[in-house]
Amino acid sequence: MKIIPYNSALIVLLTAVMASSTFAQGIRPWPENLYYWEFRGKPTLLLGGSIDDDLFQYEGFEQQLDTLVACRGNVIRNTMSSRDTTRPWPFAKVGDKYDLNRFNPEYWDRFSRLLKAASRRDVVMQVEIWATFSYYRDSWTHFNPFNPAHNINYTPGESGLPEVNRSHPTRADNPFFRTVPRYMNNKVVLPYQERFVDKILSYTLKYDNVLYAMDNETSADPRWGEYWADYIKKKASEADKEVYLTEMWDPWDLKHEWHLYTIDHPETYNFIDISQNNWQEGQRHQDALAYVRARIAENPRPINNTKVYAMRGGERWLNSRLAVSRFWGNVWGGCASSRFHRPTPAGHGIGINHNARRAIRGIREILAHFDIFRSAVQDRLLKDRAEDEAYCLACEGRSWAVMFPDGGRVLLDPRGAPEGARFEVRWFDADYLAWQQPYEIEATPILPLGAPGHGRWVALVNVK
């Protein structure tokens, strides 16, 4: 036997390699501040946008990922959706009907390729298991393989499922979402649903960059989402994996009782998605974020925004500045992620257009000079402040980042700073991605901060 001599340098090298991102913990709450994510060993703020939500169905998704990464974005959303005949469904056909016991290789190959491409680029992917809108109206009636009219596996009578559904998903009247044991215990349909989820997990559990949402904008009974959350956690545990799950509810008001099934139940959902709050704006938008943070203060978890809209309710035209304000507001409200929703038709977002890319770059530029992961939302430190005038993140006693959505002037209480300290103030023009020259000031005992002009500005204040 040949004896390999001990080599301390080799041991050091191997240790370093094992600590690299390849072997590091994947996506999880950052242990030092559970409001934020850690990804591959580093605290990470998730920022993103994309042209589509079922991105694996989009031809050229690699280019979308490259565009995202180029502006320093790092999160995408992927609904397990098809919607119509132009994009493959998960099951294979036998003749002119689907067989729910056979999978469509094209659908799953696309999904696999997106997972691999995102992982290679250090992009986190939130997978939404049940694409709600695929199970109602035309998508259900004309295309969906789970519809008994479109498969060979069960009839309407056997399954209890309708052949036609014209309802909007907010009515939640498709029995497809009532199959779980604690509800209708549909033993005909549920095994096929479980088989679909098992197939998803056969791909996703190989990767460390995946978050899970049970539904998209759901109005279903909470028992539905709870079942699938428990089911996925059990399957992950069997594979010796830890997973992070949420539910995305339809109501815009985060105080709605449905949101509490996520906010108040960390044993089921270990992070929170509040996407629908992004129909709110200004101070109301920020107050809702504060409400959620206060409610989970004793058990903090990441708060994600997977969809940031660019419209007001009832309007039909996009407003990029409104989307950008919501996007920045999420970050200054202490959220762990902010992602622009897909553009029209029907998406109501700006995707990853030039305004979205500029917003992502601007926030990254600020974070290069401010430790957001050790900061806290501290709007109470701002005095003489009008509604929606400014918002403050603070590393108490050391540094403050004050964001002005559209100019303004406030007074900052630099609480915790050494007595008699001097401060450096540096202004960042978020609309033009430009820094102004820093200046020094002494607190007396508060610091006046006046934005240099209209538009979005951020003041970085540091103890000298």
C-alpha positions as CSV (number, residue, x, y, z in Angstrom):
1,M,0.0,0.0,0.0
2,K,1.3,3.4,-0.9
3,I,1.1,5.9,2.0
4,I,0.2,9.4,1.0
5,P,2.2,11.8,3.2
6,Y,0.2,14.4,5.3
7,N,0.1,17.7,3.5
8,S,-1.2,20.6,5.6
9,A,-1.5,22.8,2.5
10,L,-3.7,20.3,0.8
11,I,-5.9,20.0,3.8
12,V,-6.3,23.8,3.9
13,L,-7.1,23.8,0.2
14,L,-9.8,21.1,0.5
15,T,-11.3,22.9,3.5
16,A,-11.6,26.1,1.5
17,V,-13.1,24.2,-1.5
18,M,-15.7,22.6,0.8
19,A,-16.6,26.0,2.2
20,S,-17.2,27.4,-1.3
21,S,-20.6,28.1,-2.8
22,T,-20.8,24.6,-4.3
23,F,-20.9,23.0,-0.8
24,A,-22.4,25.9,1.2
25,Q,-25.9,26.0,2.5
26,G,-28.4,27.0,-0.2
27,I,-31.3,29.4,0.3
28,R,-32.4,29.7,4.0
29,P,-33.2,32.5,6.5
30,W,-29.9,34.2,7.5
31,P,-29.3,33.0,11.1
32,E,-28.0,36.5,12.2
33,N,-31.1,38.3,11.0
34,L,-34.1,36.0,10.2
35,Y,-35.9,38.7,8.2
36,Y,-33.4,38.2,5.4
37,W,-32.3,35.3,3.3
38,E,-28.9,33.6,3.2
39,F,-27.8,32.0,-0.1
40,R,-24.8,29.9,-0.5
41,G,-23.2,31.2,2.6
42,K,-23.9,34.9,2.3
43,P,-26.8,37.1,3.4
44,T,-28.7,38.0,0.3
45,L,-31.3,40.5,-0.8
46,L,-33.4,39.0,-3.6
47,L,-34.2,41.5,-6.4
48,G,-35.6,40.6,-9.8
49,G,-38.0,40.7,-12.7
50,S,-38.7,38.8,-15.8
51,I,-40.7,39.0,-19.0
52,D,-42.9,36.0,-18.0
53,D,-43.9,34.0,-14.9
54,D,-43.9,30.5,-16.2
55,L,-40.4,31.3,-17.4
56,F,-39.5,27.7,-18.3
57,Q,-42.2,27.9,-21.0
58,Y,-40.6,31.0,-22.5
59,E,-38.3,30.5,-25.4
60,G,-35.0,32.2,-24.7
61,F,-35.2,32.2,-21.0
62,E,-31.4,32.0,-20.8
63,Q,-31.3,35.5,-22.3
64,Q,-33.7,36.6,-19.6
65,L,-31.5,35.2,-16.9
66,D,-28.4,36.9,-18.4
67,T,-30.2,40.2,-18.5
68,L,-31.3,39.8,-14.9
69,V,-27.8,38.9,-13.7
70,A,-26.2,41.7,-15.7
71,C,-28.1,44.3,-13.6
72,R,-27.3,42.3,-10.5
73,G,-30.7,40.7,-10.1
74,N,-30.9,37.3,-8.5
75,V,-34.5,36.0,-8.3
76,I,-37.2,34.7,-10.7
77,R,-40.7,33.4,-10.3
78,N,-41.8,30.2,-12.0
79,T,-45.4,29.1,-12.0
80,M,-46.0,25.5,-13.1
81,S,-48.4,26.9,-15.8
82,S,-49.4,26.3,-19.4
83,R,-52.6,28.2,-19.9
84,D,-53.3,27.2,-23.6
85,T,-52.1,25.0,-26.5
86,T,-49.1,27.1,-27.4
87,R,-47.2,25.9,-24.3
88,P,-46.9,22.2,-23.4
89,W,-48.8,20.8,-20.5
90,P,-47.2,18.4,-18.0
91,F,-48.9,15.2,-19.2
92,A,-48.6,13.2,-22.5
93,K,-51.5,12.6,-24.8
94,V,-52.9,9.2,-25.9
95,G,-54.8,10.1,-29.1
96,D,-56.6,13.3,-28.5
97,K,-56.8,13.0,-24.7
98,Y,-54.2,13.2,-21.9
99,D,-53.1,10.3,-19.8
100,L,-52.3,11.5,-16.3
101,N,-50.1,8.4,-15.8
102,R,-47.7,9.6,-18.5
103,F,-45.7,12.8,-18.5
104,N,-44.8,15.1,-21.3
105,P,-41.0,15.1,-21.7
106,E,-41.0,18.5,-23.4
107,Y,-42.6,20.2,-20.4
108,W,-40.3,18.6,-17.9
109,D,-37.2,19.1,-20.0
110,R,-37.9,22.9,-20.1
111,F,-38.4,22.9,-16.3
112,S,-35.1,21.0,-15.8
113,R,-33.2,23.3,-18.0
114,L,-34.5,26.4,-16.2
115,L,-33.5,25.0,-12.8
116,K,-30.0,24.2,-14.0
117,A,-29.6,27.6,-15.8
118,A,-30.8,29.6,-12.7
119,S,-28.6,27.6,-10.4
120,R,-25.5,28.1,-12.5
121,R,-26.1,31.9,-12.4
122,D,-26.7,32.0,-8.6
123,V,-30.4,32.9,-9.2
124,V,-33.0,31.9,-6.7
125,M,-36.3,30.5,-8.2
126,Q,-39.6,30.6,-6.4
127,V,-41.7,27.7,-7.8
128,E,-45.5,28.1,-7.6
129,I,-47.0,24.6,-7.5
130,W,-50.6,25.3,-8.5
131,A,-51.0,28.0,-11.2
132,T,-54.5,29.1,-10.1
133,F,-55.6,30.7,-13.3
134,S,-54.9,27.5,-15.3
135,Y,-57.8,25.8,-13.4
136,Y,-60.5,28.2,-14.2
137,R,-62.4,29.7,-17.2
138,D,-61.0,28.9,-20.7
139,S,-57.8,27.3,-19.5
140,W,-59.8,24.7,-17.5
141,T,-62.7,24.3,-19.9
142,H,-60.6,23.9,-23.1
143,F,-57.1,22.8,-22.2
144,N,-56.3,21.6,-18.7
145,P,-55.5,17.8,-18.5
146,F,-57.0,17.4,-15.1
147,N,-60.4,18.3,-16.6
148,P,-62.2,15.0,-17.0
149,A,-63.2,16.0,-20.5
150,H,-59.6,16.0,-21.5
151,N,-58.1,12.8,-19.9
152,I,-58.7,9.1,-20.1
153,N,-58.3,8.5,-16.4
154,Y,-61.6,9.5,-14.9
155,T,-65.1,10.8,-15.7
156,P,-66.9,13.8,-14.2
157,G,-69.0,11.4,-12.1
158,E,-66.0,9.5,-10.8
159,S,-63.9,12.6,-10.1
160,G,-66.5,15.1,-9.0
161,L,-64.8,17.7,-11.3
162,P,-66.7,19.8,-13.9
163,E,-66.0,19.8,-17.6
164,V,-66.8,23.5,-17.8
165,N,-65.9,26.3,-15.4
166,R,-66.5,30.0,-16.3
167,S,-65.8,31.4,-12.9
168,H,-63.0,33.8,-11.9
169,P,-60.6,32.1,-9.5
170,T,-61.6,34.5,-6.6
171,R,-64.8,32.4,-6.4
172,A,-62.8,29.3,-5.6
173,D,-65.6,27.1,-6.9
174,N,-63.6,24.4,-8.7
175,P,-63.6,21.2,-6.6
176,F,-60.1,20.6,-7.9
177,F,-59.0,22.6,-4.9
178,R,-61.0,20.6,-2.4
179,T,-59.6,17.1,-2.9
180,V,-57.3,17.0,0.2
181,P,-58.2,14.6,3.1
182,R,-59.3,17.3,5.6
183,Y,-61.7,18.7,3.0
184,M,-63.5,16.4,0.5
185,N,-60.9,13.6,0.5
186,N,-61.2,13.0,-3.2
187,K,-59.4,9.6,-3.6
188,V,-59.8,9.6,-7.3
189,V,-58.1,13.0,-8.2
190,L,-55.7,13.4,-5.2
191,P,-53.3,10.6,-6.3
192,Y,-52.8,12.3,-9.7
193,Q,-52.3,15.7,-8.0
194,E,-49.7,14.1,-5.7
195,R,-48.0,12.4,-8.7
196,F,-47.7,15.8,-10.3
197,V,-46.1,17.3,-7.2
198,D,-43.8,14.3,-6.8
199,K,-42.6,15.0,-10.4
200,I,-41.9,18.6,-9.6
201,L,-39.9,17.6,-6.5
202,S,-37.9,15.0,-8.4
203,Y,-36.3,18.0,-10.1
204,T,-36.3,20.8,-7.5
205,L,-34.9,18.8,-4.6
206,K,-31.7,18.4,-6.6
207,Y,-31.1,22.1,-6.3
208,D,-30.4,24.5,-3.4
209,N,-31.8,27.7,-5.0
210,V,-35.6,26.9,-4.8
211,L,-38.4,28.4,-2.7
212,Y,-41.9,27.1,-2.9
213,A,-45.3,28.8,-3.0
214,M,-48.4,26.6,-2.9
215,D,-50.5,28.7,-5.2
216,N,-50.8,32.0,-7.1
217,E,-53.3,34.5,-5.8
218,T,-55.4,31.9,-4.2
219,S,-58.9,32.1,-2.6
220,A,-59.0,28.4,-1.8
221,D,-59.8,27.0,1.6
222,P,-56.6,27.1,3.8
223,R,-56.8,23.4,4.2
224,W,-55.7,23.0,0.6
225,G,-52.4,24.9,0.9
226,E,-51.7,23.4,4.3
227,Y,-51.9,19.9,2.9
228,W,-49.4,20.6,0.1
229,A,-47.0,22.4,2.4
230,D,-47.0,19.4,4.8
231,Y,-46.7,17.0,1.8
232,I,-43.7,18.8,0.3
233,K,-42.0,19.1,3.7
234,K,-42.4,15.4,4.3
235,K,-41.1,14.5,0.8
236,A,-38.1,16.8,1.4
237,S,-37.4,15.3,4.8
238,E,-37.3,11.9,3.2
239,A,-34.7,13.2,0.8
240,D,-32.8,14.8,3.7
241,K,-33.6,18.3,2.4
242,E,-34.9,21.4,4.2
243,V,-37.4,23.5,2.2
244,Y,-39.0,26.9,2.6
245,L,-42.6,27.4,1.7
246,T,-45.3,30.0,1.6
247,E,-48.8,30.7,0.3
248,M,-49.8,33.6,-1.9
249,W,-53.3,34.9,-1.0
250,D,-55.5,37.0,-3.3
251,P,-56.7,39.8,-1.0
252,W,-54.8,43.1,-1.2
253,D,-55.3,43.9,2.4
254,L,-52.6,42.1,4.5
255,K,-54.9,42.2,7.6
256,H,-57.4,40.0,5.8
257,E,-57.9,36.8,7.7
258,W,-56.5,34.6,4.9
259,H,-53.1,36.2,5.2
260,L,-53.0,35.3,8.9
261,Y,-52.9,31.6,7.9
262,T,-49.4,32.4,6.6
263,I,-48.3,35.2,8.9
264,D,-49.4,33.5,12.1
265,H,-48.4,29.9,11.3
266,P,-44.7,29.5,10.9
267,E,-45.1,25.8,11.6
268,T,-46.7,25.5,8.2
269,Y,-45.2,28.4,6.2
270,N,-41.6,29.3,7.1
271,F,-41.6,32.5,4.9
272,I,-44.3,35.0,3.9
273,D,-45.3,36.2,0.5
274,I,-47.2,39.5,0.4
275,S,-47.2,40.1,-3.3
276,Q,-50.8,41.5,-3.4
277,N,-49.8,44.3,-1.1
278,N,-48.1,45.7,-4.2
279,W,-51.5,47.0,-5.4
280,Q,-51.2,49.5,-2.5
281,E,-49.1,52.6,-2.8
282,G,-47.3,55.2,-0.8
283,Q,-47.7,55.3,3.0
284,R,-50.5,52.7,2.9
285,H,-48.1,50.3,1.2
286,Q,-45.4,50.9,3.8
287,D,-47.8,50.7,6.7
288,A,-48.9,47.3,5.6
289,L,-45.2,46.1,5.7
290,A,-44.8,47.5,9.2
291,Y,-47.9,45.7,10.3
292,V,-46.5,42.3,9.1
293,R,-43.1,42.9,10.6
294,A,-44.7,43.8,14.0
295,R,-46.9,40.8,13.9
296,I,-44.0,38.4,13.4
297,A,-41.5,40.2,15.6
298,E,-41.4,37.3,18.1
299,N,-40.8,34.8,15.3
300,P,-39.2,36.7,12.4
301,R,-39.2,35.2,8.9
302,P,-38.3,36.5,5.4
303,I,-41.1,38.6,3.8
304,N,-41.1,38.2,0.0
305,N,-42.7,40.3,-2.7
306,T,-42.8,38.1,-5.8
307,K,-45.0,40.4,-7.8
308,V,-44.6,44.2,-7.9
309,Y,-47.3,45.8,-10.0
310,A,-47.1,48.8,-12.3
311,M,-50.8,49.8,-12.2
312,R,-53.4,51.1,-10.0
313,G,-56.5,49.0,-9.4
314,G,-59.1,49.7,-12.2
315,E,-56.6,51.5,-14.5
316,R,-55.5,50.0,-17.8
317,W,-52.1,51.7,-18.3
318,L,-48.7,51.0,-16.8
319,N,-47.0,53.4,-14.5
320,S,-43.4,52.5,-14.3
321,R,-42.7,55.1,-11.6
322,L,-45.4,53.6,-9.4
323,A,-43.8,50.1,-9.8
324,V,-40.4,51.4,-9.0
325,S,-41.7,53.2,-5.8
326,R,-43.3,50.0,-4.6
327,F,-40.1,48.1,-5.4
328,W,-37.9,50.5,-3.4
329,G,-40.5,50.7,-0.7
330,N,-40.3,46.9,-0.1
331,V,-36.6,47.2,0.5
332,W,-37.0,50.1,2.9
333,G,-39.8,48.3,4.6
334,G,-37.5,45.5,5.6
335,C,-38.5,42.9,3.1
336,A,-36.3,40.0,2.0
337,S,-37.2,40.2,-1.7
338,S,-38.7,42.5,-4.3
339,R,-39.5,41.4,-7.9
340,F,-41.2,43.2,-10.7
341,H,-44.2,41.4,-12.2
342,R,-44.4,40.4,-15.8
343,P,-45.5,43.0,-18.4
344,T,-48.8,43.1,-20.2
345,P,-50.9,41.5,-21.6
346,A,-52.6,40.9,-18.2
347,G,-49.3,41.0,-16.3
348,H,-49.6,44.6,-15.0
349,G,-45.8,44.8,-14.5
350,I,-42.6,46.1,-16.1
351,G,-40.7,42.8,-16.1
352,I,-37.0,43.5,-16.5
353,N,-37.2,46.6,-18.7
354,H,-34.8,49.5,-18.4
355,N,-36.7,51.0,-15.4
356,A,-36.6,47.7,-13.6
357,R,-32.9,47.2,-14.3
358,R,-32.1,50.7,-13.1
359,A,-34.0,50.2,-9.9
360,I,-32.1,46.9,-9.2
361,R,-28.8,48.6,-10.0
362,G,-29.6,51.6,-7.8
363,I,-30.4,49.4,-4.7
364,R,-27.3,47.3,-5.2
365,E,-25.2,50.5,-5.4
366,I,-26.6,51.6,-2.0
367,L,-26.1,48.2,-0.4
368,A,-22.4,48.3,-1.5
369,H,-22.1,51.1,1.1
370,F,-24.7,50.2,3.7
371,D,-25.1,46.9,5.6
372,I,-28.8,46.3,5.2
373,F,-28.6,42.9,6.8
374,R,-27.6,44.3,10.2
375,S,-30.1,47.2,9.9
376,A,-33.7,47.7,11.0
377,V,-36.6,49.7,9.8
378,Q,-36.5,52.9,11.9
379,D,-38.9,55.4,10.4
380,R,-39.5,56.7,14.0
381,L,-36.0,58.4,13.8
382,L,-37.3,60.8,11.2
383,K,-38.8,64.0,12.6
384,D,-40.8,66.7,10.9
385,R,-41.8,64.1,8.3
386,A,-44.8,64.4,6.0
387,E,-46.8,61.3,4.9
388,D,-44.8,59.1,2.5
389,E,-41.9,61.7,2.5
390,A,-39.0,59.6,3.7
391,Y,-38.1,56.1,5.1
392,C,-35.2,55.1,7.3
393,L,-33.1,52.0,7.6
394,A,-30.6,52.2,10.5
395,C,-27.6,50.3,11.9
396,E,-28.2,52.0,15.2
397,G,-25.4,54.3,16.3
398,R,-23.3,53.8,13.2
399,S,-25.1,54.4,9.9
400,W,-28.5,55.3,8.4
401,A,-30.0,55.1,4.9
402,V,-32.8,57.6,4.4
403,M,-34.8,57.1,1.2
404,F,-36.9,60.0,-0.2
405,P,-39.4,58.8,-2.9
406,D,-39.7,62.3,-4.4
407,G,-37.5,64.9,-2.8
408,G,-38.3,66.4,0.6
409,R,-36.7,67.5,3.9
410,V,-36.7,65.7,7.3
411,L,-34.8,65.7,10.5
412,L,-32.8,62.6,11.5
413,D,-32.3,61.5,15.1
414,P,-29.0,59.7,15.0
415,R,-29.8,57.7,18.1
416,G,-27.0,55.7,19.7
417,A,-24.2,57.7,18.0
418,P,-21.3,58.8,20.3
419,E,-21.8,62.2,22.0
420,G,-20.3,65.0,20.0
421,A,-19.9,62.8,16.9
422,R,-19.6,64.2,13.4
423,F,-21.3,62.6,10.5
424,E,-20.6,62.2,6.8
425,V,-23.6,62.6,4.5
426,R,-23.6,61.4,1.0
427,W,-26.5,61.7,-1.4
428,F,-27.4,59.2,-4.2
429,D,-29.6,60.2,-7.1
430,A,-31.5,56.9,-7.7
431,D,-33.1,58.1,-10.9
432,Y,-29.7,58.8,-12.5
433,L,-27.6,56.4,-10.5
434,A,-25.2,59.1,-9.5
435,W,-23.4,60.0,-6.2
436,Q,-22.9,63.6,-5.0
437,Q,-19.9,64.7,-3.1
438,P,-20.0,63.9,0.6
439,Y,-20.1,66.6,3.3
440,E,-19.6,66.6,7.1
441,I,-22.1,67.8,9.6
442,E,-22.5,67.8,13.4
443,A,-25.8,66.8,15.1
444,T,-27.4,69.6,17.1
445,P,-28.9,67.1,18.3
446,I,-30.6,66.2,15.1
447,L,-29.4,66.1,11.5
448,P,-31.3,68.1,8.9
449,L,-31.5,66.1,5.6
450,G,-32.9,67.9,2.5
451,A,-32.9,66.0,-0.8
452,P,-31.0,68.0,-3.5
453,G,-34.0,67.9,-5.8
454,H,-37.1,66.2,-6.9
455,G,-37.1,62.5,-7.8
456,R,-35.8,59.6,-5.7
457,W,-32.9,60.3,-3.5
458,V,-31.1,58.3,-0.7
459,A,-29.0,59.9,2.0
460,L,-26.3,57.7,3.5
461,V,-25.3,59.0,6.9
462,N,-22.2,57.5,8.7
463,V,-20.5,58.4,11.9
464,K,-17.1,59.8,11.2
